[in-house]
Amino acid sequence: MRKVAPYTPIDNVFVLMLENHSFDNVFAFSGIPGLRVATPANANSFEGKSYPAGSNAPVAMPTDPGHEFKDVVEQLCGPGAALPNGGPYGHIDNSGFVANYATSASEGGPPPTSEHWGKIMLGFDTKNQLPVTYQLATNFAVCDTWHSSLPGPTWPNRFFVHGASSGGWTNSPGKADMAAWMTVAGFTYPSGASIFDRLNGANLGWRIYADEYGTLAGSIPQVASLKGVKYKINTSGFSNFANDLQGPYPYAYTFIEPNYGDVTGNTYTGGSSQHPMDSMARGEALIKATYEAIRNSPVWERSLLIVTYDEHGGFYDSVEPPAAPPPNDGSPLDSRINTGGFMFDRYGVRVPAIVISPRIGKGVVDHTLYDHASVPATLERLYGLQPMTDRDRLAKDVLHLLTLPAPRTDCPTVLASPAPEAVAFAAAKAQEPRPAPNQPIPDSGNLQGFLQVLAKTDIELARGDPAAVQAIQAQVARIDTVGEAEAYARAVTTRAELARAAREAASHPPPPSGS
């Protein structure tokens, strides 16, 4: 591998990105000294009652907190706040989290009942409820000023980690405006490049893993929406991860996605993403498996692992998101995909982030301002790659945390197990009935995005034949129910797996007869 920072003893960068938790939700009541966190003095008021920040968050939320762009405006700027079209973001005092949770309907389903309103202010007893996360945070570096890249939902924030831009998107994918989001070839950045393109240009290898243990639709990686990243061709099941690390592993960068659970029924249960309505247990197990696979492999001493979250999921956080440098990459200002004419000049809410390496001291608390563009910024400075936008050009990287002259020898080889209460909750959720096949699917949200990943894959398998492309697009446009979505996911995944098997067989032909 060609590095322009030879003093940096890292050859392999790994990133695991989970779902929808604020920094305070995970760490405010961890007891880890030195963190900038909420206390019971931080509170929101709604309908004449004060709701303070507190501990012992529930294993899972009863309803999905709002986290669309318009929800986050209210959460940060106060009850009823909205962004004037093209205007400044507004005064931020983090006072609208309870009001938004109590009233938002953006995630579908009824709002929570009043006895649950205050749960949006609660943080986990990290040491006991999230023992895997706590052990890593206290053994390596926890970053208490890592913000999501924009005050909005999952998909645009995940685009930022791959390309330091969301291409102008602030919203979740919607069926009606999908044409503005996805070309036949997939999501394309205005700059023309993702971090994977940059790595390709430098002849540096990369690898993507998706947790396939869970629902089929939930195992589709969001990163496969990008142009140049092919589902099942460029993505591998996480079950192969530990074994792959034991052999030659010539990949400069590895990105890992969780299983998103029940995306067709919009409950997200049964996954490993740590979605608010699901247990944290399988996500803790995925973190544990990721760390242990790297820790007990030949690449450990020259590795760097970042565990973070795409956005805050509607959970309270006490820190004001600061101003941010806009990407300035020519992203369109399109009202179909950008609510309120947002200029991408403000970071989103803080999210948890842990940076792990044997070259990092034990128990480091890092106050550096980061966002998801810090991931490509780290790779760019490590390998001499050109930035894609002004956001990653100006973003801080994490290389300064690698302060030790030699690898530590006291890093744990095995981590704690997930909390029993969370494991029991996950097992109970797994027994709940699946949504009926005739249940309608929502017109916007994660499932619509995953359907486009499947359509992109289908088109790639059809080799871009115009008639086939038209037929595929028409077929996906007609998908309206859970049963239809799941059937299409099965069909495309099967075809993609067959294509991958054929490709692997062609690259490793059997020896000649008689040899």
N, C-alpha and C positions, 0 to 999 in steps of 0.2 A: 504494500500500500504506500502511495506517495503522500507524505505529509509535509506541510510547510512549517509545522510547529514540532520539530523533532524533539524538543525538550519535553513535550507532553507525552507521557508514557501510556497512550491509549491507542489501540488499534480497532476496537469494536465498540460502537455506541448502540445501546438498546433503549427503546422508549416503549413503555406500556401506558396507554391512555385509557382511563376509565371514565365513568359517567356521573355528572350532575351532583356534585357536592361542593359546598363552599369551604373555605379554609377554616372558618370558625366552627362549622358543623362537625368537622373531623378533629380539629386540634385545640379549640378554645378551652376545653376542660381536660386536656391531656396532662396537665401538671408539668409539662416540659418547660424548664426555666428559660427566660429570655425571649419568648415569643410575644409578638404583638397580637393580642387576642381580645375578644369580647369578655366582659364580666357581667354580673347581674345588674350593674349600673347602666348597661346598654339596654334600651327597651324600645318597643313600638307601641303606639296607642291606637286602638280601634274601637269605635262605638262606646267611648267613655271608659274603657278598661285598658290598663297598662299590662304589656306582656314583656317581661324581662328575658334576657338571654339566660339560659340555664343548662344543666347537664342531664345525662341519662336520656338521650334522644331515643325514640322508639326504634325497634328493630327495622320497621318499614313504615312508610307513611300511608295513611288510609286512602288518600287521593294524590294524584300527581300534581305537585306545585307548578304554577305557571312559570315558564322561562322563555317565552317568545320575547322578541325585542320590545314590544309594547308593555309586556309584563315587567321587564327589568327597569324600564323608565319609571313606572309607578313604584317599584320596590326601592329604587335609589332616590327618587325625587319626592316621594310622598303620595298619600292617597289621592287618586284622581289625576295625577300628573300625566301629561302627554307631551310628546315632542312636537313642537310646531314645525310644519313642513319646511325643511331647509334651515331651520333656526338652530341656535345653540342648544346643547343637551339640557341645560337647566341646572338649578341649584341642587346639589346632592347632599342629603343628610341621612340616607339609609333608613328612612322612617316608614316606608310603605310595604314592608315584607308581609306583615300580618294582614293588612287590608287587601293586598293582592291575593294572598293565599285564600282568604275567606270568600273572595268574590270572582276570581278569574275562572273563565270557562275555556281558556285557549287550548287546554290539553284534552278536552272532551270529558264527558261524564259530569255528574253533579258536583258542586263545590262541597267542601268538608262541612260537617256540623260544628256548631260553635265550641263544643268541648275540645275540638282538635285544633282550633286556630293557633294557639300558642306553640304548637309543636314545631312550627317553622322556625322558631327562635332557639331551639334546643340543639346542643352539641353532644356528641358521644362521650361517654367515659372511656377515652381512647385505650387506656391500658387494659381495661377489662372487656370492653365491647369490640375493640379492633386490635387484638394483641399482635397480629402480624405487622400492621402499619406502625404500631407503637415501637416494636422492636427495631424495625428498620430506621425509623426516625431518630431513635436514641443511639443507634450504632453508627449512623452516617450523618448526612446533612439534610435538615428540613428547611425549606425556603418559605418564609412567611410573607413574601411580597411577590408571589407569582400570580399574575392576573390572567384570566381568560382574555382572548385577544379583542373581543368586542362584547358589549353588553347584550348578548342574545343567545340563541339556542345552539344545539349540538353541531349541525352540519356546517354552518359558516365558521364556527370555531375550529372544527377539525380541518377545514380547508386551510386555515392559517398555519397549522402545524406542518402542513405539507408544502405550502407555497407562499407563506407570509402575506396572504391576501385571501379574501373570500370571493373575489371577482365581483364585488358590489353587493353581495347577498347579506342581509341581516335576518332573514326569516328562515323557517323550516321549508323543505321542498313541498310544493303544492301541485296537485294534479293539473290545475288550470294554467299554471305558469311554468310548467316543466320545460317547454321549448326554449325559454329564456335562460334556463339553467344548464341544460345538457345538450350538447351536439351529438351527432351519431357516434363520434369517436370518444365521447365522454367529456367530463368537465375539463375545460381548458382555461388556464390562467391568462389574464391579459398580458402578463410579461412573456408568455409563451413557454414557461418552464416551471416544473415542480422541483422539489429537492431530489427526486428520483432522476429527473432529466439531468440535473447538474452532476449527480454522481455518475450517470452513464457517460456524460461528456468527459469526465476525468478517468474513465475506465475503472471505476470503483464499484464493487459489488454491493447489492442491497438485498434484503430478504423481508418478507411480510408473513406474519403468522396470524391466524384467526382461530379463536377458541370455538371448536365445532361441537363441543359437548353441551348440548342444549337444543333449542328449537332450530329447525333448518333455516327458516327465514332470519332468525337471530344470529346465525353464524356467517351471514354475508358481510364482509368487511366494507365499511364505508369508503376506505381508501381506494377500493376497486372502482369507484365512480370516476377516478381521474383518467384522463387520456394517457395511454401508455402503461397502465396498470391493469392486467387482465386477471379476472376472477378465476381461480383454480389453476391458472398458468403461472402467474407471478405470486400467488398466495398459497400458503401451505397450512395444514392443520397444526394447531399448537401441540397436539399429542406427539408430533415428531421433534419438537424443539430440543428437549434434553438430549435425545440421541444424536441429533445433528451436531450439537455442540461438542460431542465427544470425538468427532472426526475432524478433518480439515474444515475450517470455517472462515473462508476468505471474504467475509462480508463486512464492509466498513460500517454499515448501518442496518439495523433491524428494527422494524416497527411491529408492535403486537396489539391486536384488537381483541376485546372481550366478546363473549356471546351476549347479544342484546335481549335474549329471552323472547317472550311472547309479544313480538311486534305486530302480528296480525290481529291479535285481540286487544292491543293497546294497553296491556297490563305490565309488560316487560318482566314478568316473573319467570323463574326458571333459568335465568341467565347468569353471567359472571360480570356484568357491567357495573353492578352496584346501583342500579337505577333506584330512585327513591321509593317505589312501591315494591321493590324486591328486597330480599335479605342481603346483607353485606357479606354473607358467609362465602359464597362461591367466588366473589371478587377477591376476598382475602386469600382464598385457596389459590386463585390465579396469580396473585402477587407472590405468594409463598413459592409456588412452582416455578415462576419465572426467575426469582432470585436464586433458589436452590440449584436450578439447572445451570445458571451462569457460574455460581459460586463453586460448584463441584465439577467444573469443566476446565480444559486446558487454557481457555481464553481469559479466565478470571483475573489474573494479575494485570492484564492490559485492557480491562473492560470499564465501561461507564454505563450505568443504568439510571434512567429517569423514570419515575413513576408519578404520573400526574392525572388530572381530570380535565375533560373538555370544557365544562362550564359549571356554574354553581347550582343549577337545578332549581332555583327559586329559594334556596335556603339562606337564612340571614347571614350577613357578614358585616362586621363593624368598621371596616376600612373603606374610605372613599376611593373609588377607582380614579387614578390620575389621568391627566391629558396624555395622549399617545401620538406618535408620529403617524400620519396617514400613509398608506402604502404608496400613493402617488404612482400607480401603475396603469392608469387609464381605465380603471374599473368604471362601468356605466353607472349613471345615477338613474335607476329605473324603478319607478314606484311599484312595479309588480314584484320586485325582489328586495326592495329597500324601503322599509317603513319609515316615513318621516324625513327622507332625504338625509340620512345619517352620513357624516363625512369621515367616519372611522378615525376620529381624532380623540377618542376616549377609550381607555381600556375597559374590559369587563370586570366583573366581580372576582375577588381572589379565589383561587382554588388550591387544594393541597398539592404539594410537590416535594418529593424526596429524591435526592441525588446520591447515588450509591457507587462506590468504588473503593478498592483497597488502598487507593492513594488519598482518600479523604479521612480526616481525623474523626474520632468518635464523638458524637454528641454536638456536631456543629449546627449553629443556628445562623442562617444566612439571610440578611435583610436586603439583598440586591433586588432591584426592580426587574422582573422578568415578565414575559408573556410567551405564548406558544411559538412566536417567531424566534425565541431563544433556542429552540431545537435546531432549525436550519442554520441559525447564526453560529451555533457550536460546531456543526459539521463544516460550515464554510471556512471557519478560522482554523479548524484542525487540518483540513485537506486543501486549503487554498482555492476554494470555489468562489465564484462571483455571486454576490447577493442577487435576489430576485426582485425585491422591492425596497423602498426606503425603510419599511418596518424591520426587516431582518438586517439591513445595513446598519441600523442604529440600535438594534437589540443587544442586550448584554448576553454573553455566553457564560457557560458554567465551568469553563476550564480553570478559572482562578481558584476553584475549590480543591484542585488536585495539588495539595501542598506538601505531601509527604515524599521524602526522597526514595523510599523503598516501600513495597507493598506491606500492608499490615498483616500480621499473622494471627490476630485475635478475632477476625470476622467470623460470625457464626456460620456453620455449615448447614444447620437445620434450624428452621424458624418455628415459633410457636404454632399451634393449630388454631383455626378460627374458633370464635367463641361458641360454646355449646348452644346458647339460646338462639343465636343466629342460624346455626346448623339445623336445629329443630324446626325453626320457622321455615327455612328453605325446603325441608322435607315435607312439611305440611302443605306448603304452596304447590309442591310438585304433584300432590294428590288431587288438587282442585280440577274440576272439569275444564276442558279446553273450550274456546268459543265455538258456537255452532257454525257449520260451514256456510250457512246462508246469512250470517251476520254481516252487515255492511262494513266496509273499511272506511276510515276517515279520508277526507279529501286532501288533507295536508298532514305532514309529520314524517316520522322516520320511515314508515312502510312505503310511502310514495317514493322516497329516495331509493330505498332498496329495490323496489320494482324497476326503477330506471337503471340500477346496476345490472339487474338481470337482463333487461332489454339490451343494454350495451353489450353484455356478454353474448346474448343471442345473435346480435348483429355481427359481432366479431367472428362467431362460429360460422355465420352465413357468408363470411368473407366480403361483406359490404354489397352483395348483390342488390341492386335497387329495388327489384320487385319484392325480395325477401325483407328488406328494410321496411318498406311500406307496410307489408303484412304484419311484421312484428310490432311496429308502432301502433297499428290499428288493434292488434290483439291486446296489448297492454292497456290501451285506452278503454277497452271494454271491461277490464277487471274491476269488479265492484264489490265482491264478497270475500270473506276469509277463505272459503273453500277454493275459489278461483285463484287467489293469490298464492295459496299454499301449493296448489297443483302446478302452477307455472314455476314456482321456485323448485319443485322436485324435478320437473322436466328439464329446465335449463341447467340445474346443477348436475344432473346425470349426464347431459351432453357435454358439459365442460369437463367433467371427470374423465369421460371416454376420450376427449380430445387430448387431455394431459397425458393419459396412459399411452395413447398412440405416439405422441411427441417424445415421451421418454423411451419408448421402444425403438423409435427411429434413431435416437441418439445413442442407444446402446444395443446395437444389433447382436443377435446370437452368433457365436463362433461358427465358422464354416463346418459343414458336415464332415465328420471324420477327424476333426482336429483334436 
